[in-house]
Amino acid sequence: MPSKSESNIEKIVSIQAPTFDSEAFLRVVTAKAGVYRMYDSKQVVIYVGKAKDLKKRLASYFRKDVGSVKTQVLVKQIAAIEVTVTHTEGEALILENNYIKKYQPKYNILLRDDKSYPYLLITAHKHPKLGLHRGGKKIKGEYFGPFPTVGAVWESLRLMQKIFPIRQCEDSYYRARSRPCLQHQLGRCSAPCVDKISVDDYQDQVNLAKLFLQGKSSSVIEQLVSKMELASNELQFEYAAKYRDQIVTLRKVQQQQFVSGHVAELDVVGLYRDKTQVCIHLLFIRQHKILGSKSYFPTVPSESSDSDILQAFIAQHYLSAETSSHGKVQGSIPKEIVIKESIEQVEDLATLLSEQADHEVKISTNTRSERAQYLKLAGTNAQTALVTRNSHKESMQARFAALNEVFELENGIQRIECFDISHTMGQQTVASNVVFNQEGPLKTDYRRYNVFGITPGDDYAAMAFALRKRYGKLKAIPVKLEEHSALEKLPDIVFIDGGKGQLAEAENFFSQLALTKTPLLVGVAKGESRKPGLETLILAGSHQLISLPATSPALHLVQHIRDESHRFAIAGHRAKRQKVSKKSRLESIEGIGAKKRQSLLTFLGGLQEVMQADIITLAKVPGISNILAEKIHNALHDK
């Protein structure tokens, strides 16, 4: 694969010039297979393509009779071309996809989806844990998925708890147990933490869970029946009853989840387009049922065909599937992908996906019966998602227009930012900065700031801190330099969640910037009893109070932004507070480093045992002297 062996790739970089000399470039470019990147005068990649014959393909851009308007516009902007030669067309296809992901060129079809899918993970542990995982696959174990939503993972975990008594607790909680937890009493965990089950019996349950997650429920039932009969013959009726209950639960699950269809595992790609807008809806079919779905809204050049869009989607979505040397991914790429029409290089794509998935992958176009019904359903969902998205946009634009009627900004309102502060009794203070444009929340521009160096509980100082972090760089910008890049994302309105005190901090901060154009500063004071609809807006400068009707679209927009800022701040604060609460009390004791902490926990069997130990017991731990033992004991008991 190109990403793993750079020695297999040869690079040829064109010589930049004020105007691109296509004739000179074409005289030296290779005729081998590879990938090309086109740059504009600012050295920004504007297009990435692949070719079986690079020389022939690149020459086609500079003919006199180029018919495509898109190509004509593209060629006018070319300042340089960089070529990467590959051994095969397959390598070129993968490398093209990687470059598109990396550079996001404006003339390519782009699938923007930065969220990683959630997976179920069974860890490689003496007593493996079953749980949700999202992000890089660095933990050793087996991964099952992907699931379309986190909700689908939690639903699966709840279901698994009823069938297989495997622990779902964190390792830190597992290590600290001295007696079974509530999950064991409810029959949802076999309590391996306190040896209520043997290692071999626990591993048997883990293996059955893996088979179930691979869609082999019938095999699981067969094995459970065999175990039940064996336990019954050996007069171990308690174990036989447990296996019987598992079988009954599993059969109920099968009846609830399985549909009459014959298709076990496939993804269905539905497409709907309205002029330049496109929605792709992906249905996940696993274990004979619709596991979930997800909509994508790729950026598409106007002249792209449906076939081009589908090919770009499949390449970018599946060829970027995550792999890891620490764990095996189950089901990242399905055995079959169904699309509505044929695409170029379908065989090459299928071959590459098969190699990556380690099983045969089929891309189907001529569909009938059940697959055709799934495809129709995916298309309908794509249309509905696009209509809903556009309706949301229109509603958001109407709210922006209503808000501008209140404030009457000369150039309208394009961007709004809001700040909020969250803390508990002055501790773990976090500031949030959320951003909205006329399409709604712009989450890529959201920011959180950990507030420090202030008096705990001082909301005014915390607000000043957040403003400095967000806009502090503007101080170095000359007053009249209006085209500076740092000013491009300067909002039209800044909402400050709070009263006149917080607003005064914002006024003082922006007065020091001395910009010729500053955002309109507005405080959002909560109403009586903090009841929604009674908010009061406070204008900077005059401190004029504005109360909008409860039915006003402008007020609804302010409430939406304020609530989103509040949610984002609280989420950050809770995460910070939870991190602090999980911190071992041993870490705060001077002279106790990581090795001594590990020694204490290992020798005594956990933090709870360390807390209960007396000075003599602590002094028996390797590396802990009598003086240090006394210091630890006093610190843990607040002496």
N, C-alpha and C positions, 0 to 999 in steps of 0.2 A: 504494500500500500504506500502511496506517495508520502503520506504523513509520517510513516515510520522509517522510511529509508530515503533520506534526501540525496544519497549518493546515486540514486537511480534517475535523478533529474538534472538536466543541463539548463542553465539560464543564459539568455541572451538579452541584453538591455540596450534599447536604442539610444542614440546620442540625441540629447535634447537640443532643440533649436527654437528661435523665436517663432518660426512657422515650421510645421512638421513637413519634412521632405519625404513624401511617401515613395517616390521613385528610388531614392538612395536606400531607403529601408528595405523595400521589396527585393532589391538586388542581392542583399546579404541574408535575408531571413531564410530559415530552413524549410524544407518541404516535409519534415517529419510530423508525427502526431503530437499534439500538445495543447496548451492553454495560453491565451493571450489576455493582457490587461491593457486597457486604453486609459490614458491620463489626460486631464485638461491642463491648462496653463498654470493652475495652482497646485499641480502634482496630486490631484484628487482622482482616484479611480472612478471612472464614469461608466465603464462597461467591462464585463468579463465574459469570454467565450471560449469554446473548445473547437478543435478541428482535427480531422484525420490527416489533412494536408494543410499545414499552417500557411505556407506560401500562397496556395491557391485561394484559401478562405480569406486571408487578409487582402489579397489583390482585389477581391470582389467589392470591397468597401470603397475603392478609389476609381471605379469605372465611371465613365461619363453618364451612363444611362441608369444610375441607381434610382429605382422607382420608389422605394419606401421613403416617406417623409421623415420618419424616425431616423433612418440611416443617414439621410442628408444632414439633419440637425446634429447627429452624433459626430459625423466626420468633420464638420466645421469646428468642433471643440477639441479635436485630438491634438495634443502637443507632444505626446510620446507614447510609444507602445513597448511593453515588456512581454517577452515570450518565455514560456517554460516548456521545455520538451519532455515528453513522457515516453515510456516504452510502448504502451498500449492505449487504445481508446478508453478502456475501462479506467485506467489510471487518470486519464484526462478528465473523465466524467466526475470522479471523486474530487480531484484537485479543483475543478471548476466550482463545484459545490462548496468546498472549503473557502475558496476566495470570495464567493458571493456572500457567504456568512460573515467573513471577516471585514470586507470593504463596504458592503451594502451599496453597490453602484446604482445610480438613479435610473439607468436605462435597462437594468435587469428586472426580471420579475422577482420580487422580494417577499419572502415569508417571514414576517416579524412576529416572533413568539419567544420571548426570553424566559418564559416559565418552564422549568423542568417538570416532567410528569412525576407523580408520586408512585412509589412501588411498595410492595410488601417485601420485607426482608426477614429471612431466617438466618441468624448469625451463626458463625462457626465458633461454637463455644462448648464447654463441657455440658452445660444445660442450655441449649440454644434458645434465644429469645425470638418471638414473632412480633414484628411491629412495623410501623410506617417508616418509610425512608424517602427523603427527597434531596436532590443535589448530587454531588460527585460520589461515585461508588468506591469509596476508600475502605469501607468496613468489609472484612472478610465474611463471606456467607453466600447465600443464594437469593437472588432478586426475582420477584414475580410481578409481572405487569407488562406495560404500563397501565395505570388506571386513569380514566379521564379527569377525575376530580378527587380531592382529598376525602370528600364525603363517601365516595365509593370504597375507598380504602377502609375507613372507619366502619362502614357497614359490613365489609368482609371480615374485619377483625372481631366484631361482635358475633358474627355468625360462627367464626372459627372457635371462639371461646366456648360456645355451646356444644361443639363436637369434640374438639381436641384440647385436653387440659394442659396446654403449653403456656409457660409464663409469658406475659406481655409487659412486665415491669422493667424499669431501667436497671442496668447493672449495679449502680450504686445502691439502689433500694434492695436488690437481690442479695448483695454482699452483707448488708447490715441486718438481715433478718435473724432473729433468734427463735422465733416461733411462726407458725403459718399465719398468713394474712387473711383478710376477709374473702378474697377471691377463692381461696382453698375451701373455706367454709361454705361458699356458694356452689362448690363443685366445678369451678371454672379453671382451676389450676391444681396441678398435682403436688405443689409445694416442693420442688426439687431443692430449694434453698435450705431446707432443714431435713433433707434426706427422707422425705415421706414416700419417695419412689426411687427405685434403683436406676442407675445410669442407663442400663440396657433397656428397661421398660420405657423410660422417658424417651430414649432415642427411637424406639419403635413408634411412639406417638408422633414424634417429629417426622419420621419417614412417611407415615400415613398422611400427615398434613401436607407434605410436599407433593405426594401423589394427587391429593385432592386439588391442590392449587394448579397442578398440571392438567386438570380436567379428567382425571382417571378415577372418578367416584366409584364406578362399578368394581374396579380392582380393590379399592379401599374396603368396600362392603364385603367382598369375598374374603379378604384377609381377616376382617373382624369376625366374620362367621366362623372361620377356621379357629381363631383364638378362643371364641366363645365355646365352641364344641370341645376343644382341648381342655379348657378350664373346667367345664362341666364334667368331663370324663375323669378328671383328676380330683373331683369333689371340691374344687375351689369356686364355690357358688357365688361368693362376693365379687370375684373378678369376672365371672361369667355374666353376672347382672350388669356390671359396668359396660362390658362389651355389647350386651343386648341394648342398653340405653343409647350407646353411640350409634348402633345400627338403626334404631328407630328414628333418632334425630336426623341422621343422614338421609334416610329415605324420605322424611318429611321435606327436607331441604330440596331434594331432587324433584319432588312433586311440585313444589312452589316455584322453582327457578327454571326448570327445563321447559322449552316450548316444543311444538310438534315439528319444527324444522329439522333438516338433515345437515345443515351447514354448521360445523363445529367451531371454526376459527377463521375469520377474515375481517378485513377492514373495507368499508364501502365509502368511496369518495364521491360526494355529490357536489355539483357546481352550479351556481346561478350568477348571472351577470346582468347589470343594468348600466348600459353605456360604459363608462370607465370604471365602474364599481364592480367588485367581484367578491363573492363569498364562497368559501369551500367548507363544506360540512362533512366531518368524518365520523362515521358510525363504527363503534368497536363491537364486533361479534365474538364472544368467547364462550366456550362450553355450551354452544347451542342457544345462547341468549344474548340480547343487546346489553352489553355491560355499561355503555354510556356513549356520549358523543361530545364533539367539540367543534366550534366554528372558528374559521380563520378568515382574515380580511387582508389578503396580500396586496402590495403595491404593484400595479400592472401597467406597463406601457400601453398606450391606446390601441396599437395595431397588433397586439398579441392575440393569437387564436386560443380557443379552448384547449386544443391539444398542447400548445406551448405552456399554458398555465398548469395543466395537469402534470406534464413532465417535470416542470420546475418544482411543483409541490412535492411529488414523490421523491425526487432527488434530494431536496433540502430537508424534507421531514424525516425520511427513513435512513438516508446515508449518514445522517448526523446522530443516529441512535448511539447512546452511551455504552461503552464497554469498559471493563476494568479487570486488571489482573488479580484483584482482591476478591472478586465475586463473579458468579455466573448469572447472567441476566436471562430470565425465562420470559419468552413471549414479547420481546421488544418489537420484533418484526413478525407479522402474521404469516401463515402459510399461503394466504391468498389476498390479493388486493383487487377490488372491483372498481372500474371506472367506466364512464359512459361512452367513451370513444377511443379509438386507437391513437397511440402516440409513437413518435419516432424513437428508435433505439430501445424498444420495449424489451427485446431479448437481452441486450447488454445490461439494462437496468435490473431485470429479473435475475441475471447471473450474478451481478454484484451484490444484490440483496441476499441471494441464496448463500453466497460466500460469507457475508457478514453475519447472517442469522444462523449459519451452520445447519440449515435444513432447506429443502426446496421451496422457493417462493414463486408463485404464479401470479401474473398480472392479467386479469380477465376483462374483456371488453364486450363480447357478444353474450349477453346475459339473458336468461329465461327464468320463468317461474319464481322461485324464492329469491334468487339474487336480483332479479329485475324488480321485485317488490321492495327489497332493501334499497336499491339504487333510487327508485322513485321516492321513497321515504327520505333519503338523504338529500335529494334535490329539493323536496318541499321544505325541509328544515333549513336548507341554505337560503332559499327565498325568504322564508319567515325571518331568519336571523338578520338578513340585509335590510328588510323593510323595518324591522324593529330598531336596528341601529340608526337608520336614517330618521326614523320618527324621534328617537332620542336626541339626535343632532338638531332637528328642527325645534324641539322643545327647549333645548339648551340655548340655541341662538335667540329664541323668543325671550328667554329669561335675560340674556345679555342685553337685548334691545330694551327691555323694560327697566333694567338697572341703569342703562345709559340715559333713559328719560328722567331718572331721578337726579343723576349727577351731571348730565349734559357735557360730557367730555367732547372736545372738538373733533378728535379723530376716532371716536368710538372706543369701545372696550374690547381689547383682543386677549389680554392676559391678566389674570387676577392671582394674587398670592395671599395666604393667610397664615398667621403665626399663633401658636398656643403653647402653654406651659403645663407640664404635669409633674407632680411629685407627691410624696407621702410625708407629711410633717417636715418638709424641707429636704428630705433625703431622696437620692437617686433622681435628681431633677433632669428632665428631658424636655427639649423644645422641639416643636414640629413646624415645618414649613411645607404647606401643600400648594399646588399650582393647578389652576383651571384655565382652559381656553374655551373657545366656542364649541368644541366637540365634547367638553366635559373634563373630568379629572385627567391631568397630564402626569401620570404616576412616575414616569421616567425622571421627572424633575423634582420629585418629592425629596425632602432632606430631613434628617433628624440630627440634633446636636446634643451631646452630653454636656450639661452645664456644670462648670466648676469655677472655683475662685471667687464665689460670692457668699454672702451671708445666707445660711440655709433658710428657705421660706420666703426670701425676698423676690417676689414675682416681677417687680420692676427691673431689678438688676438682671434677672434671668431673661427678660425680654430684650434688654439692651445687649446682652451677650449674644442672643440669637441673631439679632439684626447685624451685629458686627461680623458674625461668622458668614452671614449670607451676602451682605453688601459691602463688607470691609474693603475689598479690592478696588471699589469705585473711587476711593479717596485719592488714589495715585493717578487718576485719569484727568487730563487737562479739561478745564471747564467747557471749552467750545468744541471739543473733539467728539461730536455726536455720533460718528460712525464707528467708534471703538467697539471691538467685539464683545467686551464685557457689558456693553449697554444693550446688546441685542435682546437679552432676556429680562430687561428691566420691565416690571409689570406696569400696567396702567393704574391699578388700584392695589393697595396693600391693606388688608383687613387685619386688625389687631384684636384678638379675643380678650376683652377686658374693658375696664372703664377708662376714666380720664388719666389715671396714673400711668397705665401701660401706654396709652396714646401719647402722653407727654414724652416718654422715653423715645418713641419713634420720631416725634417731631424734632427733638433735640439731636438725634443721630443724623437725620437727613439734612438738618440745617448746617451741619459740619461738612457735608459733601460738596456743597456749593455747585451743584449741577444746574444747568440752564433749564432742564426739564426733570422734575421729580414726580414720583407717583402720587396719586391722591391717597392720603392716609385717612382711614376710617376706623374708629373703634366700634366694637360690637359689644354693647353692655347687655347682660342677661336681664330679662324682665322680672317682674315680681314673682316670687316663688319659683324662679327659673323656668316658668311655663313657656313652651314654644308659642310663637306668635306675638309675644309681648316684648321682643327685642327692640332696643333703641340704638340707632346709629349715631355716632358722634363724629362730626367733621373736624379735621385738624384745623388749627388756626383760630377759627371763630368759635369752635366747640359747640356749634349749633346742633341741636338734637332733632333727629328725624325719626318719626314713627310711621312705619308703613302698614297698610291694612293687612290683616292676616291672610287675605286671599290674593295678595299681590305676588305675581311671578318674580318680581325683583327680590322680595323678602324670601321667597322660597329658595332662590339662588344663594342668597347670603346664608340662610340656614344650612343649606347643603354644604357649602364651603366650610362654614364654622364647624359643623358636625364632623366633617371629614378630617379637619385639622385636629379636632378633639380626639377622634378615634385613633388617628395616627400617633398622636403624642402619648395617649394612654397605653397603646400597644408597645411602644418603645420603653415607657416607664415600667410596665409590668415585666417585660423581658429582663430589664436591668435589675429590678427588684428580686425577681426569681433567681437570677444568677448569683446575687449577693446572698440570698437565703440558703442556696445550695453550697455555698463556700464552707469548707470545713473550719470548725472553730480552732483547729490546730494551726491553721495558716496564720492566725493573728498572734501567735505566741512567738516572741523573739527567741531566736536560736534554734527553732525547729524548721529545718529545711525539708525539701521533698523526700530525701532519703530517710530521714528520721521519722517523718510522718508515715511513710510506707512501712517502715520497720515496726512502728507502734501498731498500725492497723493490722498488719499481717500476723504479728506475734500474739496480739490479744484478740483478734477475730472481728474487728470492726470498731466504729466510733463509739457505739453504745457501750461496748466492753471497756474502752479506754476511759469513758466518762465514769464508769462504775469502779474502776480500779483504784486501789489505794497507793500511797507513795512507795511502799515496799514492792508491790507488784509491778509498778511502772519502772522501778529501778532494775528489774530483772530483764527488761527488754534490751537486746544488744544495741550498744551505742548510746544508751541513756544512763547518765550518772545519777547519783543520789541527789545532787543539787538540782540538776535539770528535771528529775522526777518530781521534786518538791515544787519547782516552778510551774511545771505542767499541771500538777494537781491543783495548785492555788489558782491558776488562770482559769481552769475549767470549772472551778467551784466559786469563782469571784471572791477569793479571799485577799 
